[in-house]
Amino acid sequence: MQTATPDRAFSTPAASIDARGGLALAGVTKRYADGPAAVDRIDLQIEAGTYCCLLGPSGCGKTTMLRMIAGHETPSAGAILIDGKNVVGLSPSERGTAMMFQNYALFPHLSVRDNVAFAMRTRGIDKKARLREADKVIEQVQLTALADRMPGQLSGGQQQRVALARAIIMRPKVLLLDEPLSALDEFLRLQMRGELRSMQRMLGITFVHVTHTQLEAIAVADQVVVMERGRIAQSATPHEIYARPQTAYVAHFIGGQNVLRGTVAGTVGHTAMLTGPQTGSFVVNTRAPAAEGQILAFGVRRDRVAVTPLKRELVQASNEARGTVRELEYQGIYMKVTVALHEENPPPFVAFVEERAFFEQPVAVGQDVSCSWASEEAHGLEA
């Protein structure tokens, strides 16, 4: 099974002696008719009390995984275990999960209090008890002053809190969130992702959050699971996913890395010397010993690249790529510099140059530049 142990320096899950909702998928597959598998032999371990994000483009299988965990879809094969119990075949209400939908699905004719209490009403709990419990949960999401309002009288962020309160009132072991921030504007999205994270820490239960937005996943999660065509491309902490992607696909999808290729000219242990286009040479740390003559992909973080005006009289240095500036985008704390490398069918190459460094030695669109990095910043990628 693929397991990620959170990097405590960057994220601390809410797990404690009271944490609930340990989740395991073992050989889980989902097929529809005779087509390819929507989810293909997934093995995944999510520790109790973890905030996990399933991340990937449309059609990668992340929402299908979420629906199988919730009980809205049945796996074609495999087991889904919550706190060690196989829940395949159990109804959503029997497996200890709750779903928070993308569109919130609030009842427009019911007040905030009655929306939150609705799940308890359907289970036959008496009115006094369910309203008392609803008020406790409404206080948790800081909506007490709005408890008598209708959904149409609330902002988007307030509606999301109502949906969250309605999902947690039955005290699930696992809360499932399907693109919960996609309907919000940028400012509210940033605010609400912080609130979701705070709520998860307070509740101490497992959150499984589906998103296609890379920065959203990195910001909130203890564990990020990057999906590709129904399979797991990588499962790790946000820091590992961003700084040390395992494959070229993950590096491209996360977006913080440039992916280059070269031919192995020699190796020393797990360090390879590569030759590339433009007669360039690169030093790369590899995951496994590389063979001479092998084409090796490697990644370099965009914020680790220095960009300077090209001095043609100088011989091309090791760990240097040359190209022409195509775009400059000022991002406040850094300048995004997009470079077309001087080679046939060049890969996209982007540098995030710290603001002060850029304006001390600026470059312009159309200018030839040198892009360079330290040897330790380049790491090998699997195919």
N, C-alpha and C positions, 0 to 999 in steps of 0.2 A: 504494500500500500504506500501511496505517496503521502508523506507526512511533513509538516513544517513546524519547527520549534521556533516561536517568535523570538526575534532579536530584541532582548530586553532594553538595549540602549536606545531603541527607536520606537518601540511600542510595547505596552504592557497590557495583556488581556485581563479581562475582569475575573478570570478564574480564581476561585477560592474554595474553601472546604464546602461552601454551599452552592458552588457552580453546578448547573444542570445542563443537560443537552449535549453530551458527548455524541458525536455523529460519525458513522462509518458507512461508506459505500464499498461493497465488495463485488467486483465483476459485474457492475450494473450496466445493462445494455437496453436500449429502447429502439425498436424497429417499427416502422409504419408500412403495412402492406409489403411490397417486394422491393422497396427502395433501400438506399444505403442506411446504415444505422444513424439515427439522430444523436444517440449517445452510445459509445462503443467501448465496452469492457472497462468501465471506470473503477479504479481503486482510489479511495480518498479517505483520509482520517482528519477530522476536525475535533480538537479537544473541547471539552465542556467549558463554557464561558468565553469562547473565542468569538471575535467579530471577523467573519470570513466573507470575502467578496469573490463571486464568480464573475470573471471578466473575459470579454471577447466580443467579436463582431457579430452582427445578426446572422443567425443560422448555425452558430458554433455548438449549440446544445445546452447552453447555460440555463435557459428558461425551462427546457424539458427536464433537466436535473432538478430544478427547484420544484416543479410540479410533481415529480415522482416522490421527492422528500415529503411534500405536503399531502400526498395521497390523491391528487387529482389526476394522476397518470399511474399506470401500473407497469413496472419494468418487464421487458420481455425475458430478461434473465438477471440473476444476481440478487443480492440482499441489501437492505437498508436497515441499519441498526441505530437506535436511539437509546443511549445509556445501556448498551449491550443487548437490547431486545429487537429482534427482527420485526419491523412494522409493516412489511409488505403484506397486503391483504386487509389491513386495518383501515377503518374510515379515518378521515382527517381528525375528527373529534377524539378518536381512541388513541392516536399516536403521540399526543402531546405537542402538536405544532399549531401555529397560527400564521395566517398569511396577511400581509399588508400589501394591497394591490396598488398598481401604478395610478389608477384614477380615483383612489380612495373609497369609491362605492358607498358614500354616505347616503342615508335616507333623507331626502330634502324636506319631508314633512315632520321629521322628528327633531327634537332639540338635541343639543350636544349631549346632555345627560342621558337622554333616551337612546341616542345612537350608541353610546358607550355601553349602556346596560343591555343592549339588544341580545347579545350572545347568551347572557345569563337568562334572559326571558325565554329564549327558545329551548333552554334546558330545564325549564320548569321551576326555577328558583323564585321564591316569592318576591313581590314588588319591593317591600321594605328592605330586604337583604340586598337585592340587586342594585337599588338606588344608593344604598350606603356604600357598597363596594365601588360603584361607578364614581361617586364623589371622591373616594380615596385615589382612584386612578387619575381622575381629572386634575386633582391637586398635584399629582406627580408630574403631569405634563404642563402644569402652570396655566390652566384654563378655568380655574374656579370662578372667576368673575364673568366668564362667558358661558357658563353651564346651561343657561336657559335660552341661549340664542339658537337660531336655525342655521344650518350649514351655509345658506346663501348670504348670511350676514357676517361671514368670516372671511379672512384673507386666505390665500393659498397655504401659507405656513401654518395658520391656525387649523385649517381643515386637515392638514397632514398630522398635526398633533392629535386631533380627534381620532383619526384613523389608527394612529399608533396606540392610543388609549384603548380603543375597541379591540385591538389585536392582543393586548397584554392583560386584559381584565380576567381572562381565564387562566392566567399564570402558566403559559406554555413553557415547555422545556426548550423549544427552538422557535424563534421568530423568523419568518421568511419574508423577505422584502423584494418585490419585483419592480425594478427601476423606480425606486421611491422618490427620486429627486428630479426626474426628467421633465415633469410638468412645471417646474418652478423657474423663475428668472434667475440670472446669474448671482445677483446679490443674495437672494433668499436661499439659493442652492448652497452657497458657502455657509450661511448661517445654520441651515437645517442639518447639514452633514455633521457639524459640530454637536448639535443637539442630539442627533441619533447616537453618536459615539458616547456622549455623556449618559444618555439613557441606558445604553447597553452596559456600561460600567456599573451603573447604579443597580440594575436588575440582576446582573450576574448570570444571565442566560446566554445561550448561543444565538447569534444573529447570522443569517446567511442572506447576503445582499447581492442581487444580480444587477450588473451595470455594464455598459459598453464604454464608459468614460474612465480613461486611465487615471487621471489625477484624482478622481473621486475615490477609486479603489485604494490608491496609495495613501490618501489622506485619512481614511477611516479604519482600514482593516488591520488586524493582527496577521492575517493569512490571506494571501491573494492567490487565486487559482486561475491561471490563464488558460482559456479553452481554444482549441483549434480543431475544427471539423469533427466534433463529437468526442474528442479525446483531450486529456490534460497535457498541455505543452510544458507547464511548470507550475509547481505549487510551493510557495515559499513566503518569507516575510516580505513586506513592501520594499525594504532596503535591498534585499537580495534580488528581487525581481527587477528593480530599477538599476542597481549598480552592477549586478552580475547575472544578467540573463543567460540562460543555458543555450538557447538556440537563436538563430538569425530571425526566426519568426517572432519570438518574444521580444527581441531587441527592437525590431521594426515596429511592432505593435505598441509597445510601451512608449516609444518615441524619444527616449532620452539618450539614445545611442546612435552613432554612425556605424554602419556595417560595411567593412571593406574586405577584400580578398587578395591573397597573394600565394605564391608557390613556395613551398618549403625548400630552402636551400641548405639548411643544416639545423641540428638540434643539440641542446645540452640539457638533459633531463626533461623538465616540463617547460623549457624555454625554446621557442623556435625562431629562427631567422628566416624571414620571408623576402622574396623579391616580388615587386608588383609592377603595374604599369608605370610609365614615365621613368623607368629604370630606378624606381624608388626601392627602399629597403625598410623592413619593419622588424621590430623585436616584439614577440607576443608570448604571453604566459598561456600555456595550453592546459586543458583538463586532463588530457592523456597524451602519451608520447605520439609525436607525429612522424610520418615517414617522408623521407626526402622525395621531392617531386609532387607531393600531395598538394592539392588546392585547399587552402584553409581559410575559412571565414573568421573574422575577428571583429570585436566591438570596441569602440572608444567613446566614452561619455562626451556629450556635446559641451558640457561645461568644463571639460578638462583640455580643450583645444585652444591654442594660441593662434591668432590670426595677425599676420604682419605683411606689409607691402613686400612684394617679391623682388629680390635682388638677383637678377639673372646671372651676374658674374660669379655667384657662389654655387658650388657643386651641391646638388640636392642631398640633404642630410638624411640620416636615419630617422624614421618616424616622422616623415614630412610628406605631405601631399600638396600639390600645386594646382591652382585653378583660378577662375575668374568670378568675382562677386556678382551674383545675380539679384539678390534682394537684401535690404536692410530693414529690420523691424525693431523699433525702439520699444522695449518692454519695461522701462523704468529702472529696474535694478540691473538689467543686462541688455545688450544689443544682440538680437538674433541675426546672424550673418549666414546667408545661404550661398553656397559656392558651387559652381559647376567645375568639377575636376577636369584636368587636361588629359582625358583618356577617352577611348571609344565607349559609347553607352555608359557614361559615368553614373554611379549610384548617387542618390541624394546625399548631400553632405552639408551639415549644419553645425555652426559653432555658437554657443552662448557665451559672449564675451562680456565680462564684468564691466559695468558702465564706466568706471573711472579708467580702467585699462584701455577701453575702446577710444575714449575721447583724448587720452594722452597720445595715442598713435592710431588715428582714424584711418579707415579705408572707405572707398566709394564704390558705388555700383559701376561695373565695367572694368574695375581695376584688377590686375593680376596680383594674387596673394599667395603666401606660404601658410599652410596650416600644419601645426606641429604639436606633439604631445610627448610626455615622458613615457619611457618604456613600460613602467609598471601600470600605466593606464590602459594598455591594450590586452584583451583577454580573448582566448579562443572560444569559438561558438560551434555547437554541433550543427549538422546539416539541417 
